[in-house]
Amino acid sequence: MSASTYDRIAKLPLTVEGYSLEELSFPVTRGFTRVTATVHLRGAGHVGSGEDVIYEEGDQRLHLDAGPVHALEGRHTLEGFSRLLDGIDLFPAGPPEREASRHYRRWAYESAALDLALRQAGLSLADALGRTPAPVNFVVSMGLGSPASVEPVRRWLDRDPDLRFKLDPDETWTEEVTAALRATGAVDTIDLKGFYVGTIVDLAPDPALYAMLAAELPDAWIEDPHLDDATRTALAGHEDRITWDANLESLEDLLALDRAPLAVNIKPSRFGTVRELMAVYDHLQAAGIAAYGGGQFELGVGRGHIQYLASLFHPGTPNDVAPGGYNLATPPPDLPGRPLPVAAAPTGFRWES
């Protein structure tokens, strides 16, 4: 029996002498500032870093204000450190606002440990996994305003005709808008966000909207629809284009799907542990299911992590891992185009873009 991908890194030695937390923030809109926390593990003259991508600022503040309160010091293996985290409550001040946040924070510590273990071993992630990184295809992910307009897409295409898009529809999308989008030939994915409740990105399931999108954008993946009798009817004939994201937090979740998809969106932080993420990658490869990477509005090293993983496991798919400059209201003139060139650091879990 061949070794799993995780087996290649699970026994990496890891020395942890302490850690610190660093706040990152980015003003998105009036009244909303994106806040994340970088976990810096240190040991044996090296530092490994991971990013906590929890969206609720209150949970981030509790984490940052508490500081390095967890007893993580010691000589471990990567797997041993993960088992240590199994017994630590990373939310000692109280449960997070959303249960998914437990995985996001766990991923911050796990990815920092992976980075540190690789640096201490003098290995890159690519070396350790025996994989060759490749240039990364990416899409620009965004909404089209309200009421929806195709103009944001056209402005990006005027700047770079080779760009591709992952778009968030809303109830203001019309046949005119979708027809204009179809004419661009640049839409790879439409994200229906059918699993979000009580967030600013909620989209109520609308069979008429689903049917229109499926018909007008026949070449796009249909991500995270809310499926009930009415929406299943609306998407009849388009089942092979349905992909999943927000409902996938473990290999078990993937195996439990009613229908095996042709592709899925893999956001590493959703899976919490390196162990679980690698098990998912192994299953996807064995089952012939395509993957494309997704992001969580990372502000720091976390964005490099998702770009690095995409370069190793699914470089050519419509990865939602664009450089941070694509999120700016006024993008810089020197934004890299697609594909992103390989920027894997000589050691560690670092993408030096």
Buried (B, 14 or more C-beta within 10 A) or exposed (E): EEEEBBEBBBEBEBBBEEBEBBBBEBEEEEEEEBBBBBBBBBBEEBBBBBBBBBBEBEBBBBBBEEEEEBEBEEEBBBBBBBEBBEEBEBBEBEEBBBEBBBBBBBBBBBBBBBBBBBBBBEBBBBBBBEBEBBBBBBBBBBBBEEEBBBEBBBEBBEEEEEBBBBBBBBEBBBEEBBEBBBEBEBBBBBBBBBBBEEEEEEBEBBBEBBBBBBBBBEEBBBBBBBBEEBBEEBBEEBEEBBBBBBBBBBBEBBEEEEEEBBBBBBBBBBBBBBBBBBBBBBEBBEEEBBBBBBBBBBBBBBBBBBBBBBBBBBBEBBBBBBBBEBBEEEBEEEBBEBBBEBBBBEBBBBBEB
